[in-house]
């Protein structure tokens, strides 16, 4: 009840201060903040979607101060229609001074020094469903299959889902098709697939079904 954004002492977990974190989209809509990454003592980023049926999403910069927080602008190149252009509703990864995030059918690399997109890697027709850092230090991206027809009902997938790995320069290192029966959701409500990586082994884990009520993982 203290607020959406709460800072606690890492040792005692006692609250130091809180803020309602009122973020608006570039179109002036209120939002649901969803995923937070702190990149330095005075800067953080939040992935959000609008609170009007989550039709748009983006990534906003926060300026952190002494017992204060200032909501800055949405990063150019991160806002748009949810599932096609706007920020993906999943974790962002901060590694080696860069922020990696999914936006619609692309992965972007944000430079926290300038709060700008320094590189955009497109995956035409494929929704980015998750971004993680693997045990080998590289970035792994889960991509949904391209599809035909409605993305919400009776969707017809036209190929396999895919896992792609890149280095910190944004260069593609490998692409791996997943088995035909592993399909990721693409609907406009787009549930996350829970992509995560082992810290010690070359293993990735994710929800392996496009069903909204999926109960299994791979």
KOLTI-363585 format. One record per residue (C-alpha): residue in three letters; x, y, z; chain. Coordinates in Angstrom, 1 decimal. Layout:
<atoms>
<atom><aa>ALA</aa><u>X</u><v>Y</v><w>Z</w><ch>A</ch></atom>
...
</atoms>
This chain:
<atoms>
<atom><aa>UNK</aa><u>0.0</u><v>0.0</v><w>0.0</w><ch>A</ch></atom>
<atom><aa>UNK</aa><u>3.0</u><v>2.4</v><w>0.1</w><ch>A</ch></atom>
<atom><aa>UNK</aa><u>3.3</u><v>2.8</v><w>-3.6</w><ch>A</ch></atom>
<atom><aa>UNK</aa><u>4.2</u><v>1.1</v><w>-6.9</w><ch>A</ch></atom>
<atom><aa>UNK</aa><u>7.9</u><v>1.8</v><w>-6.5</w><ch>A</ch></atom>
<atom><aa>UNK</aa><u>9.5</u><v>0.9</v><w>-3.2</w><ch>A</ch></atom>
<atom><aa>UNK</aa><u>13.1</u><v>1.2</v><w>-2.1</w><ch>A</ch></atom>
<atom><aa>UNK</aa><u>14.2</u><v>-1.0</v><w>0.8</w><ch>A</ch></atom>
<atom><aa>UNK</aa><u>17.5</u><v>-1.5</v><w>2.6</w><ch>A</ch></atom>
<atom><aa>UNK</aa><u>19.0</u><v>-4.6</v><w>1.1</w><ch>A</ch></atom>
<atom><aa>UNK</aa><u>20.1</u><v>-6.0</v><w>4.6</w><ch>A</ch></atom>
<atom><aa>UNK</aa><u>17.1</u><v>-5.2</v><w>6.7</w><ch>A</ch></atom>
<atom><aa>UNK</aa><u>14.4</u><v>-5.0</v><w>4.0</w><ch>A</ch></atom>
<atom><aa>UNK</aa><u>13.0</u><v>-1.9</v><w>5.8</w><ch>A</ch></atom>
<atom><aa>UNK</aa><u>11.4</u><v>0.6</v><w>3.4</w><ch>A</ch></atom>
<atom><aa>UNK</aa><u>13.4</u><v>3.7</v><w>2.8</w><ch>A</ch></atom>
<atom><aa>UNK</aa><u>10.9</u><v>5.5</v><w>0.5</w><ch>A</ch></atom>
<atom><aa>UNK</aa><u>8.1</u><v>4.9</v><w>-1.9</w><ch>A</ch></atom>
<atom><aa>UNK</aa><u>6.6</u><v>6.5</v><w>-4.9</w><ch>A</ch></atom>
<atom><aa>UNK</aa><u>3.3</u><v>6.0</v><w>-6.8</w><ch>A</ch></atom>
<atom><aa>UNK</aa><u>5.2</u><v>5.7</v><w>-10.1</w><ch>A</ch></atom>
<atom><aa>UNK</aa><u>2.7</u><v>7.4</v><w>-12.3</w><ch>A</ch></atom>
<atom><aa>UNK</aa><u>3.9</u><v>6.7</v><w>-15.8</w><ch>A</ch></atom>
<atom><aa>UNK</aa><u>1.9</u><v>7.8</v><w>-18.9</w><ch>A</ch></atom>
<atom><aa>UNK</aa><u>2.3</u><v>6.6</v><w>-22.5</w><ch>A</ch></atom>
<atom><aa>UNK</aa><u>3.2</u><v>9.1</v><w>-25.2</w><ch>A</ch></atom>
<atom><aa>UNK</aa><u>-0.5</u><v>9.2</v><w>-26.0</w><ch>A</ch></atom>
<atom><aa>UNK</aa><u>-1.3</u><v>10.3</v><w>-22.4</w><ch>A</ch></atom>
<atom><aa>UNK</aa><u>-2.8</u><v>6.9</v><w>-21.2</w><ch>A</ch></atom>
<atom><aa>UNK</aa><u>-2.2</u><v>5.7</v><w>-17.7</w><ch>A</ch></atom>
<atom><aa>UNK</aa><u>-0.1</u><v>2.5</v><w>-17.4</w><ch>A</ch></atom>
<atom><aa>UNK</aa><u>0.6</u><v>-0.7</v><w>-15.6</w><ch>A</ch></atom>
<atom><aa>UNK</aa><u>4.4</u><v>-0.8</v><w>-14.8</w><ch>A</ch></atom>
<atom><aa>UNK</aa><u>5.6</u><v>-4.4</v><w>-15.1</w><ch>A</ch></atom>
<atom><aa>UNK</aa><u>9.3</u><v>-5.0</v><w>-15.3</w><ch>A</ch></atom>
<atom><aa>UNK</aa><u>12.1</u><v>-3.0</v><w>-13.7</w><ch>A</ch></atom>
<atom><aa>UNK</aa><u>15.9</u><v>-2.9</v><w>-14.3</w><ch>A</ch></atom>
<atom><aa>UNK</aa><u>18.2</u><v>-0.7</v><w>-12.3</w><ch>A</ch></atom>
<atom><aa>UNK</aa><u>21.3</u><v>0.2</v><w>-14.4</w><ch>A</ch></atom>
<atom><aa>UNK</aa><u>23.1</u><v>2.6</v><w>-12.0</w><ch>A</ch></atom>
<atom><aa>UNK</aa><u>22.7</u><v>4.6</v><w>-8.8</w><ch>A</ch></atom>
<atom><aa>UNK</aa><u>20.7</u><v>7.2</v><w>-10.6</w><ch>A</ch></atom>
<atom><aa>UNK</aa><u>19.0</u><v>5.4</v><w>-13.5</w><ch>A</ch></atom>
<atom><aa>UNK</aa><u>16.5</u><v>2.7</v><w>-14.0</w><ch>A</ch></atom>
<atom><aa>UNK</aa><u>14.1</u><v>1.5</v><w>-16.7</w><ch>A</ch></atom>
<atom><aa>UNK</aa><u>10.5</u><v>0.2</v><w>-16.5</w><ch>A</ch></atom>
<atom><aa>UNK</aa><u>8.6</u><v>-1.8</v><w>-19.1</w><ch>A</ch></atom>
<atom><aa>UNK</aa><u>4.9</u><v>-0.9</v><w>-19.1</w><ch>A</ch></atom>
<atom><aa>UNK</aa><u>1.7</u><v>-1.4</v><w>-20.9</w><ch>A</ch></atom>
<atom><aa>UNK</aa><u>-1.3</u><v>1.0</v><w>-21.0</w><ch>A</ch></atom>
<atom><aa>UNK</aa><u>-4.1</u><v>0.2</v><w>-18.5</w><ch>A</ch></atom>
<atom><aa>UNK</aa><u>-6.8</u><v>0.4</v><w>-21.3</w><ch>A</ch></atom>
<atom><aa>UNK</aa><u>-6.7</u><v>-3.3</v><w>-22.3</w><ch>A</ch></atom>
<atom><aa>UNK</aa><u>-2.9</u><v>-3.2</v><w>-22.8</w><ch>A</ch></atom>
<atom><aa>UNK</aa><u>-3.1</u><v>-2.3</v><w>-26.4</w><ch>A</ch></atom>
<atom><aa>UNK</aa><u>0.2</u><v>-0.4</v><w>-26.3</w><ch>A</ch></atom>
<atom><aa>UNK</aa><u>3.5</u><v>-0.8</v><w>-24.4</w><ch>A</ch></atom>
<atom><aa>UNK</aa><u>6.9</u><v>0.8</v><w>-24.0</w><ch>A</ch></atom>
<atom><aa>UNK</aa><u>10.0</u><v>1.3</v><w>-21.9</w><ch>A</ch></atom>
<atom><aa>UNK</aa><u>10.3</u><v>4.4</v><w>-19.7</w><ch>A</ch></atom>
<atom><aa>UNK</aa><u>13.4</u><v>5.9</v><w>-18.1</w><ch>A</ch></atom>
<atom><aa>UNK</aa><u>13.5</u><v>6.7</v><w>-14.3</w><ch>A</ch></atom>
<atom><aa>UNK</aa><u>15.9</u><v>9.1</v><w>-12.6</w><ch>A</ch></atom>
<atom><aa>UNK</aa><u>16.7</u><v>7.9</v><w>-9.1</w><ch>A</ch></atom>
<atom><aa>UNK</aa><u>17.7</u><v>10.5</v><w>-6.5</w><ch>A</ch></atom>
<atom><aa>UNK</aa><u>18.2</u><v>10.6</v><w>-2.7</w><ch>A</ch></atom>
<atom><aa>UNK</aa><u>14.8</u><v>9.6</v><w>-1.4</w><ch>A</ch></atom>
<atom><aa>UNK</aa><u>13.2</u><v>10.6</v><w>-4.7</w><ch>A</ch></atom>
<atom><aa>UNK</aa><u>12.3</u><v>9.3</v><w>-8.2</w><ch>A</ch></atom>
<atom><aa>UNK</aa><u>11.6</u><v>11.2</v><w>-11.4</w><ch>A</ch></atom>
<atom><aa>UNK</aa><u>9.7</u><v>9.6</v><w>-14.3</w><ch>A</ch></atom>
<atom><aa>UNK</aa><u>11.4</u><v>10.6</v><w>-17.5</w><ch>A</ch></atom>
<atom><aa>UNK</aa><u>10.4</u><v>10.0</v><w>-21.1</w><ch>A</ch></atom>
<atom><aa>UNK</aa><u>9.5</u><v>6.7</v><w>-22.9</w><ch>A</ch></atom>
<atom><aa>UNK</aa><u>12.6</u><v>5.6</v><w>-24.9</w><ch>A</ch></atom>
<atom><aa>UNK</aa><u>12.2</u><v>6.3</v><w>-28.6</w><ch>A</ch></atom>
<atom><aa>UNK</aa><u>11.8</u><v>3.1</v><w>-30.5</w><ch>A</ch></atom>
<atom><aa>UNK</aa><u>10.2</u><v>1.1</v><w>-27.6</w><ch>A</ch></atom>
<atom><aa>UNK</aa><u>6.6</u><v>2.3</v><w>-27.8</w><ch>A</ch></atom>
<atom><aa>UNK</aa><u>3.9</u><v>1.0</v><w>-30.1</w><ch>A</ch></atom>
<atom><aa>UNK</aa><u>1.1</u><v>-1.6</v><w>-30.5</w><ch>A</ch></atom>
<atom><aa>UNK</aa><u>1.5</u><v>-4.5</v><w>-28.1</w><ch>A</ch></atom>
<atom><aa>UNK</aa><u>2.8</u><v>-7.7</v><w>-29.6</w><ch>A</ch></atom>
<atom><aa>UNK</aa><u>3.9</u><v>-6.1</v><w>-32.9</w><ch>A</ch></atom>
<atom><aa>UNK</aa><u>5.9</u><v>-2.9</v><w>-32.1</w><ch>A</ch></atom>
<atom><aa>UNK</aa><u>5.8</u><v>-2.1</v><w>-28.4</w><ch>A</ch></atom>
<atom><aa>UNK</aa><u>7.9</u><v>-3.5</v><w>-25.6</w><ch>A</ch></atom>
<atom><aa>UNK</aa><u>7.5</u><v>-7.2</v><w>-24.9</w><ch>A</ch></atom>
<atom><aa>UNK</aa><u>5.8</u><v>-8.1</v><w>-21.6</w><ch>A</ch></atom>
<atom><aa>UNK</aa><u>8.8</u><v>-10.0</v><w>-20.2</w><ch>A</ch></atom>
<atom><aa>UNK</aa><u>12.1</u><v>-9.3</v><w>-18.5</w><ch>A</ch></atom>
<atom><aa>UNK</aa><u>14.7</u><v>-7.0</v><w>-19.7</w><ch>A</ch></atom>
<atom><aa>UNK</aa><u>18.4</u><v>-8.0</v><w>-19.3</w><ch>A</ch></atom>
<atom><aa>UNK</aa><u>21.2</u><v>-5.7</v><w>-18.2</w><ch>A</ch></atom>
<atom><aa>UNK</aa><u>24.6</u><v>-7.0</v><w>-19.0</w><ch>A</ch></atom>
<atom><aa>UNK</aa><u>28.0</u><v>-5.5</v><w>-19.6</w><ch>A</ch></atom>
<atom><aa>UNK</aa><u>26.6</u><v>-2.0</v><w>-19.5</w><ch>A</ch></atom>
<atom><aa>UNK</aa><u>23.8</u><v>-2.6</v><w>-22.0</w><ch>A</ch></atom>
<atom><aa>UNK</aa><u>20.1</u><v>-3.2</v><w>-21.7</w><ch>A</ch></atom>
<atom><aa>UNK</aa><u>18.5</u><v>-5.9</v><w>-23.9</w><ch>A</ch></atom>
<atom><aa>UNK</aa><u>14.8</u><v>-5.9</v><w>-24.4</w><ch>A</ch></atom>
<atom><aa>UNK</aa><u>12.2</u><v>-7.3</v><w>-26.8</w><ch>A</ch></atom>
<atom><aa>UNK</aa><u>9.9</u><v>-4.9</v><w>-28.7</w><ch>A</ch></atom>
<atom><aa>UNK</aa><u>7.3</u><v>-6.6</v><w>-30.9</w><ch>A</ch></atom>
<atom><aa>UNK</aa><u>9.1</u><v>-8.4</v><w>-33.6</w><ch>A</ch></atom>
<atom><aa>UNK</aa><u>12.6</u><v>-7.1</v><w>-32.7</w><ch>A</ch></atom>
<atom><aa>UNK</aa><u>15.3</u><v>-7.1</v><w>-30.0</w><ch>A</ch></atom>
<atom><aa>UNK</aa><u>16.7</u><v>-3.7</v><w>-29.1</w><ch>A</ch></atom>
<atom><aa>UNK</aa><u>19.9</u><v>-2.8</v><w>-27.2</w><ch>A</ch></atom>
<atom><aa>UNK</aa><u>19.6</u><v>0.3</v><w>-25.1</w><ch>A</ch></atom>
<atom><aa>UNK</aa><u>22.6</u><v>2.4</v><w>-24.1</w><ch>A</ch></atom>
<atom><aa>UNK</aa><u>21.9</u><v>3.5</v><w>-20.5</w><ch>A</ch></atom>
<atom><aa>UNK</aa><u>24.4</u><v>6.4</v><w>-20.8</w><ch>A</ch></atom>
<atom><aa>UNK</aa><u>22.3</u><v>8.1</v><w>-23.5</w><ch>A</ch></atom>
<atom><aa>UNK</aa><u>19.0</u><v>6.3</v><w>-22.8</w><ch>A</ch></atom>
<atom><aa>UNK</aa><u>18.7</u><v>5.6</v><w>-26.5</w><ch>A</ch></atom>
<atom><aa>UNK</aa><u>18.4</u><v>2.5</v><w>-28.7</w><ch>A</ch></atom>
<atom><aa>UNK</aa><u>21.8</u><v>1.8</v><w>-30.1</w><ch>A</ch></atom>
<atom><aa>UNK</aa><u>20.8</u><v>-1.2</v><w>-32.1</w><ch>A</ch></atom>
<atom><aa>UNK</aa><u>17.6</u><v>-2.9</v><w>-33.3</w><ch>A</ch></atom>
<atom><aa>UNK</aa><u>17.7</u><v>-6.5</v><w>-34.5</w><ch>A</ch></atom>
<atom><aa>UNK</aa><u>14.5</u><v>-7.4</v><w>-36.5</w><ch>A</ch></atom>
<atom><aa>UNK</aa><u>12.9</u><v>-10.8</v><w>-36.7</w><ch>A</ch></atom>
<atom><aa>UNK</aa><u>10.3</u><v>-10.3</v><w>-39.3</w><ch>A</ch></atom>
<atom><aa>UNK</aa><u>6.9</u><v>-11.8</v><w>-38.5</w><ch>A</ch></atom>
<atom><aa>UNK</aa><u>8.1</u><v>-13.3</v><w>-35.2</w><ch>A</ch></atom>
<atom><aa>UNK</aa><u>7.1</u><v>-12.0</v><w>-31.8</w><ch>A</ch></atom>
<atom><aa>UNK</aa><u>9.9</u><v>-11.8</v><w>-29.3</w><ch>A</ch></atom>
<atom><aa>UNK</aa><u>8.6</u><v>-13.9</v><w>-26.3</w><ch>A</ch></atom>
<atom><aa>UNK</aa><u>11.6</u><v>-13.8</v><w>-23.9</w><ch>A</ch></atom>
<atom><aa>UNK</aa><u>15.1</u><v>-12.6</v><w>-23.4</w><ch>A</ch></atom>
<atom><aa>UNK</aa><u>17.7</u><v>-14.2</v><w>-21.0</w><ch>A</ch></atom>
<atom><aa>UNK</aa><u>21.4</u><v>-14.3</v><w>-20.4</w><ch>A</ch></atom>
<atom><aa>UNK</aa><u>22.8</u><v>-17.9</v><w>-20.7</w><ch>A</ch></atom>
<atom><aa>UNK</aa><u>25.5</u><v>-19.5</v><w>-18.7</w><ch>A</ch></atom>
<atom><aa>UNK</aa><u>27.9</u><v>-18.9</v><w>-21.6</w><ch>A</ch></atom>
<atom><aa>UNK</aa><u>27.4</u><v>-15.1</v><w>-21.2</w><ch>A</ch></atom>
<atom><aa>UNK</aa><u>25.5</u><v>-14.7</v><w>-24.4</w><ch>A</ch></atom>
<atom><aa>UNK</aa><u>22.0</u><v>-13.4</v><w>-24.8</w><ch>A</ch></atom>
<atom><aa>UNK</aa><u>19.2</u><v>-15.8</v><w>-25.9</w><ch>A</ch></atom>
<atom><aa>UNK</aa><u>15.9</u><v>-14.9</v><w>-27.4</w><ch>A</ch></atom>
<atom><aa>UNK</aa><u>12.7</u><v>-16.9</v><w>-27.8</w><ch>A</ch></atom>
<atom><aa>UNK</aa><u>10.8</u><v>-16.2</v><w>-31.0</w><ch>A</ch></atom>
<atom><aa>UNK</aa><u>7.3</u><v>-17.3</v><w>-31.9</w><ch>A</ch></atom>
<atom><aa>UNK</aa><u>6.5</u><v>-18.8</v><w>-35.2</w><ch>A</ch></atom>
<atom><aa>UNK</aa><u>5.0</u><v>-16.6</v><w>-38.0</w><ch>A</ch></atom>
<atom><aa>UNK</aa><u>1.3</u><v>-17.2</v><w>-38.4</w><ch>A</ch></atom>
<atom><aa>UNK</aa><u>-1.7</u><v>-16.8</v><w>-40.6</w><ch>A</ch></atom>
<atom><aa>UNK</aa><u>-5.3</u><v>-15.8</v><w>-39.8</w><ch>A</ch></atom>
<atom><aa>UNK</aa><u>-6.4</u><v>-14.4</v><w>-36.4</w><ch>A</ch></atom>
<atom><aa>UNK</aa><u>-3.7</u><v>-14.2</v><w>-33.8</w><ch>A</ch></atom>
<atom><aa>UNK</aa><u>-6.3</u><v>-14.7</v><w>-31.1</w><ch>A</ch></atom>
<atom><aa>UNK</aa><u>-8.4</u><v>-17.5</v><w>-32.3</w><ch>A</ch></atom>
<atom><aa>UNK</aa><u>-7.8</u><v>-20.4</v><w>-34.7</w><ch>A</ch></atom>
<atom><aa>UNK</aa><u>-4.2</u><v>-19.2</v><w>-35.3</w><ch>A</ch></atom>
<atom><aa>UNK</aa><u>-2.3</u><v>-21.2</v><w>-38.0</w><ch>A</ch></atom>
<atom><aa>UNK</aa><u>1.4</u><v>-21.3</v><w>-37.4</w><ch>A</ch></atom>
<atom><aa>UNK</aa><u>3.5</u><v>-21.5</v><w>-40.6</w><ch>A</ch></atom>
<atom><aa>UNK</aa><u>6.8</u><v>-22.7</v><w>-39.2</w><ch>A</ch></atom>
<atom><aa>UNK</aa><u>8.6</u><v>-23.6</v><w>-36.0</w><ch>A</ch></atom>
<atom><aa>UNK</aa><u>9.3</u><v>-21.5</v><w>-33.0</w><ch>A</ch></atom>
<atom><aa>UNK</aa><u>13.0</u><v>-20.6</v><w>-32.6</w><ch>A</ch></atom>
<atom><aa>UNK</aa><u>15.7</u><v>-19.8</v><w>-30.2</w><ch>A</ch></atom>
<atom><aa>UNK</aa><u>18.4</u><v>-17.3</v><w>-31.3</w><ch>A</ch></atom>
<atom><aa>UNK</aa><u>21.6</u><v>-16.3</v><w>-29.5</w><ch>A</ch></atom>
<atom><aa>UNK</aa><u>23.5</u><v>-13.1</v><w>-29.9</w><ch>A</ch></atom>
<atom><aa>UNK</aa><u>26.6</u><v>-11.5</v><w>-28.4</w><ch>A</ch></atom>
<atom><aa>UNK</aa><u>26.7</u><v>-8.2</v><w>-26.7</w><ch>A</ch></atom>
<atom><aa>UNK</aa><u>27.4</u><v>-6.4</v><w>-30.0</w><ch>A</ch></atom>
<atom><aa>UNK</aa><u>24.1</u><v>-7.7</v><w>-31.3</w><ch>A</ch></atom>
<atom><aa>UNK</aa><u>25.6</u><v>-10.1</v><w>-33.7</w><ch>A</ch></atom>
<atom><aa>UNK</aa><u>23.6</u><v>-13.4</v><w>-34.3</w><ch>A</ch></atom>
<atom><aa>UNK</aa><u>25.7</u><v>-16.4</v><w>-33.1</w><ch>A</ch></atom>
<atom><aa>UNK</aa><u>23.2</u><v>-19.2</v><w>-33.7</w><ch>A</ch></atom>
<atom><aa>UNK</aa><u>19.6</u><v>-20.0</v><w>-34.6</w><ch>A</ch></atom>
<atom><aa>UNK</aa><u>17.8</u><v>-23.2</v><w>-33.5</w><ch>A</ch></atom>
<atom><aa>UNK</aa><u>14.3</u><v>-24.3</v><w>-34.6</w><ch>A</ch></atom>
<atom><aa>UNK</aa><u>12.3</u><v>-25.9</v><w>-31.9</w><ch>A</ch></atom>
<atom><aa>UNK</aa><u>10.2</u><v>-29.1</v><w>-32.4</w><ch>A</ch></atom>
<atom><aa>UNK</aa><u>7.0</u><v>-28.6</v><w>-34.3</w><ch>A</ch></atom>
<atom><aa>UNK</aa><u>4.8</u><v>-29.2</v><w>-31.3</w><ch>A</ch></atom>
<atom><aa>UNK</aa><u>6.4</u><v>-26.3</v><w>-29.3</w><ch>A</ch></atom>
<atom><aa>UNK</aa><u>4.5</u><v>-23.2</v><w>-30.2</w><ch>A</ch></atom>
<atom><aa>UNK</aa><u>4.6</u><v>-19.9</v><w>-28.3</w><ch>A</ch></atom>
<atom><aa>UNK</aa><u>1.5</u><v>-17.7</v><w>-27.8</w><ch>A</ch></atom>
<atom><aa>UNK</aa><u>1.0</u><v>-14.8</v><w>-30.2</w><ch>A</ch></atom>
<atom><aa>UNK</aa><u>-2.4</u><v>-13.5</v><w>-29.0</w><ch>A</ch></atom>
<atom><aa>UNK</aa><u>-3.0</u><v>-9.8</v><w>-28.2</w><ch>A</ch></atom>
<atom><aa>UNK</aa><u>-3.2</u><v>-10.7</v><w>-24.5</w><ch>A</ch></atom>
<atom><aa>UNK</aa><u>0.1</u><v>-12.5</v><w>-25.2</w><ch>A</ch></atom>
<atom><aa>UNK</aa><u>0.9</u><v>-14.4</v><w>-22.0</w><ch>A</ch></atom>
<atom><aa>UNK</aa><u>4.6</u><v>-14.7</v><w>-21.2</w><ch>A</ch></atom>
<atom><aa>UNK</aa><u>6.4</u><v>-18.0</v><w>-21.6</w><ch>A</ch></atom>
<atom><aa>UNK</aa><u>8.5</u><v>-17.7</v><w>-18.5</w><ch>A</ch></atom>
<atom><aa>UNK</aa><u>11.8</u><v>-18.0</v><w>-20.3</w><ch>A</ch></atom>
<atom><aa>UNK</aa><u>14.8</u><v>-18.5</v><w>-17.9</w><ch>A</ch></atom>
<atom><aa>UNK</aa><u>18.3</u><v>-19.8</v><w>-18.1</w><ch>A</ch></atom>
<atom><aa>UNK</aa><u>20.5</u><v>-22.0</v><w>-15.9</w><ch>A</ch></atom>
<atom><aa>UNK</aa><u>23.4</u><v>-20.1</v><w>-14.3</w><ch>A</ch></atom>
<atom><aa>UNK</aa><u>25.7</u><v>-23.1</v><w>-14.6</w><ch>A</ch></atom>
<atom><aa>UNK</aa><u>24.5</u><v>-25.3</v><w>-17.5</w><ch>A</ch></atom>
<atom><aa>UNK</aa><u>23.6</u><v>-24.7</v><w>-21.2</w><ch>A</ch></atom>
<atom><aa>UNK</aa><u>19.9</u><v>-25.1</v><w>-20.4</w><ch>A</ch></atom>
<atom><aa>UNK</aa><u>16.9</u><v>-22.9</v><w>-21.1</w><ch>A</ch></atom>
<atom><aa>UNK</aa><u>13.4</u><v>-23.3</v><w>-19.7</w><ch>A</ch></atom>
<atom><aa>UNK</aa><u>10.1</u><v>-22.0</v><w>-21.0</w><ch>A</ch></atom>
<atom><aa>UNK</aa><u>6.3</u><v>-22.7</v><w>-21.2</w><ch>A</ch></atom>
<atom><aa>UNK</aa><u>6.0</u><v>-24.9</v><w>-24.3</w><ch>A</ch></atom>
<atom><aa>UNK</aa><u>2.4</u><v>-24.3</v><w>-25.4</w><ch>A</ch></atom>
<atom><aa>UNK</aa><u>0.4</u><v>-21.5</v><w>-27.1</w><ch>A</ch></atom>
<atom><aa>UNK</aa><u>-2.6</u><v>-22.4</v><w>-24.9</w><ch>A</ch></atom>
<atom><aa>UNK</aa><u>-3.5</u><v>-19.7</v><w>-22.4</w><ch>A</ch></atom>
<atom><aa>UNK</aa><u>-3.9</u><v>-22.2</v><w>-19.6</w><ch>A</ch></atom>
<atom><aa>UNK</aa><u>-0.6</u><v>-24.1</v><w>-20.3</w><ch>A</ch></atom>
<atom><aa>UNK</aa><u>0.6</u><v>-26.2</v><w>-17.5</w><ch>A</ch></atom>
<atom><aa>UNK</aa><u>3.8</u><v>-27.7</v><w>-18.8</w><ch>A</ch></atom>
<atom><aa>UNK</aa><u>7.4</u><v>-26.4</v><w>-19.3</w><ch>A</ch></atom>
<atom><aa>UNK</aa><u>10.4</u><v>-27.5</v><w>-21.4</w><ch>A</ch></atom>
</atoms>
